[in-house]
Amino acid sequence: MLFVFVIALVGSMSALRIAHSLESRHLFARSELTKIGTLVFACALALAFALPHTHACAWFAIFSPIMCAAFSLCARVSRRSREFKRECASLLSVVTLKMKSGRAFRHSLDEAIAESDARVRAKFTAIASNVAFSQQRTGMPIDSFVREFVEELAHIDRQPHLAIRRLETYRDKIEIEEDFRRRSGQVLARLRAQSLVMCGLYLAVAAFMISKFGWRANSRLFALATVSFMLGAIWLWSGGRKLKWKV
């Protein structure tokens, strides 16, 4: 009983830490995190009653819902980040068109924000506030892209004679970077899919070798092959991110 209590306490602290990190970075609202936390708690409670009362099952019942929620939240954050960058590029295009029609930068920015989608309007309003009070450097965003976006708009605000050119250049930069990430992600995804196929083939061959020749007589060979295969898989999944793809 004490073991289950300690594991539940550690799991709760881990979940709260993840939730606090996401909320501090303004990635999810507190209401969304409350709903997700309630769902995770319900899943953990259901697994605790359904699985046998062992230490391993206690670990699985508490941490598997937390890990599943963490991975799904990370995927959602990545998707929201890509969508927000596309919205930023669209905002810059609208601001550029309004400035070409004779409006000032801040007036064009305010109008473009008012016409933007309701999902991102609050974020754009906060960005415009940081641009307007950029000299004070208070409440700067934590996200690196948003910080760069605010600083670029602040530079444009201080140099109105170069505003249209800098807006178009920065918009093109965002679009090119997103296109590059999309294409390199597709290449890396194909490589990882092939690695999963190779993993299945390796396990099938290993099972065949064990059934034909036994494990004990060839344990060193199996250990060496497993270590080599794991090193290759780790390099592909982690070190592959550092490769520069030609797209």
N, C-alpha and C positions, 0 to 999 in steps of 0.2 A: 504493500500500500504506500509506504514511504517512497519507494522507487517511482511509482506512477505519479505521485505528487510532485516529486522533483523534476521528472521529465515534463510534466504538464507546465510547471513553472518556467522551465527553460524554453519550452515551445512558445508560451505566451510572451515572454520577454523578446524572443526572436521576432515574433509577428508584430509586436508593438514597435520594435526598432525599425523594421521594414516600413511600417505604416507612417512612422514619424519622418523617415527619410523622404518618402514619396510626397507627404504633405508639405514638408519644408521647401521642397523644390517646386511646389505648385503644380505637380503633375496630376493629382487627383484631389477632389474635394473631400472634406471630412465625411460628408454623407455617403459618398461612394465607398470610402474605406470602411465605414461602419457596416454597410450592407455586405461587403466582401468578408469582413471579419466575422459577421454573424453566420454566413454560409460556411466558412472554414470551421468554425466551432461546431456547427451542426454536423458536418461531415466527420469531424474527429470524434464526436460523441457517438455517432452511428457506428463508426468502425470499432470503437472501443467496446460497444455492446455486442457487435457481430463477431469479432475475432476472438480466438482463445485468449485466456488471461495469462499471457506469458510476457517476459520482458521484451522480446523481439517484436511481438505484436503491439505492445504499448508504444514502442518507438515508432513503428509503422503507422499506427492509428493517429498519433499526434503530429508527426513531422511530414507525412506524405501529403495531407491537405495543404499544409503551409508551403511546401515546396512547389506543389502544383499551382497554387495561387501566385507564388512569387514568379514562376516562369511565365504564367499567363499575363501577369502585370507587366513584366519586362517586355514581352512581345507587344502588348498594347501601347506601352510608352514609346517603343520604337516606331510603331505605326502612326501614333499621334505626332511624333516628331517629324516624320516625313510629310504628313499632311500639313503641319504647321509651316514648314519651309515652303511648300507649294503655295500656301495662302500668303506668305510674306512676299514671294515673287509676284503674285497677282496684285497685292497691295502696291508694290513699287510700280508696276505697270500702270495702275489707275492713277497714282500720284503723278507719274510722268506725263500722262495724257492731260490731266487737269492743269499742270504747270505750263504745258505747251499752249493751252488755251488762254493763258495770261494770268492765272491765279498764283498767289504766293505759296511758298512751300508749306508753311504750317496750315494755312487755310486748305490747301489741297489734301494734306495729310488728314486733317479732321474730317473733311468730306468723304474721303476714301474709307476711313474707319467707320463712319456712320453708315455707309453703304455696304460694308462687309458683312459676312455671315455672322449670325448671332452667336455661334459656337466660339468664335475667336475674337469677337468684338471687345470683350473685357480685357483680353491679353493685349490687344492692340492699343486700347485706351491707356493701360498701364505703361506700355512702351512709349506712347506719345507724352505721357506725364514725365517719364524719365528723360526724354529728349528736351522737353521744355525747361526742366530744372537740371540739366546735365552739369552745370557748373558746381552744384552742391554735392554731387556724388553720393547721394543718400538713397538707400534702398535699391542698389544695383542688383539686377537679376543674377541668380546663381548659375543658370544654364549658360554654357559658353557661347552657343549660337545666338541666343537672345541678347547677351552682353555685347557681342560683336555687332549685332543688328542695331542696338541702341547707339553704340559709339559711332557707327557709320552714319546714321541719321543725324546725330548731333554734329558731326563734321559737315554734313550737307547743310544743316541749318545755319552754321557759322560761315559757310561759303556759298551764298545764294547764286553767285555768278557762274558757279560750276555745278549747280544742283542737278540739272537735267542729265548732264553727261555722267555724273557720278551715280545717279539713280539707275541709269541704263546699264552702266558697267557692273554695278553691284548686283542688279537683277540677273544679268547674264552669268555672273560668277556663281550665284546660287543655283541656277538651272543647270549649268555645266557640272557642278559638283554633285548634284543629285542624280543626274544622268550617269555620271561615272560610278557613283556608289551603286546604282541599280544594276548596271552591267557587270561590275566586278562582283557584286553579290550573286548574280546569276551564275557566273563562272565558278565561284566558290561553292555554291549550292550543288552544282553538278559534280564537283570533285568530292564533296562530302557524301552525296548519294552513292557515288561509286565506291567510296570507302566502306559504306554500310553493306553494300553487296559483297565486297571483298571480305568483310568481317563474317558474313554468313557462310561464304565459301570456306573460310579458314576454320570455322567451328565445325562445319560438315566434314572437312578433311581430317581434322583432329579427332572427331568422334569415330571416323572410319579407321584411322590408324590405331586408336586405343582398342577398338573392338577386335582388330586383326592381330596386333602385335603386343597388346597389353600396355599398361601404364608404367609399372615398376621397372621393366627392363629398359625403357626409353625415357625415363623421367627427366634426365638432364637435357636430352634433346628437345622434349616438349617445353621445358622451362626456358631454354634459350630461344626457341621459336616464339613463345608467348611474349617474352620480354622484347624481342625485336619487333614483333607485330604491334605491341602496345606503344613503343617509342615512336614508330611510324604514324600510328593513329593520333597520338598526342601532338606530334609536329603538324599533322595535317589540320587538326581542329583548332589548335591554338596558334602555332607559328605561321599557318597559312594566311592569317589575317594581315601579316606584315608584308606579304608579297605585293608588288606593284604590277597590276595587270595592264596589258596593252589593249585598249578598247577603241 
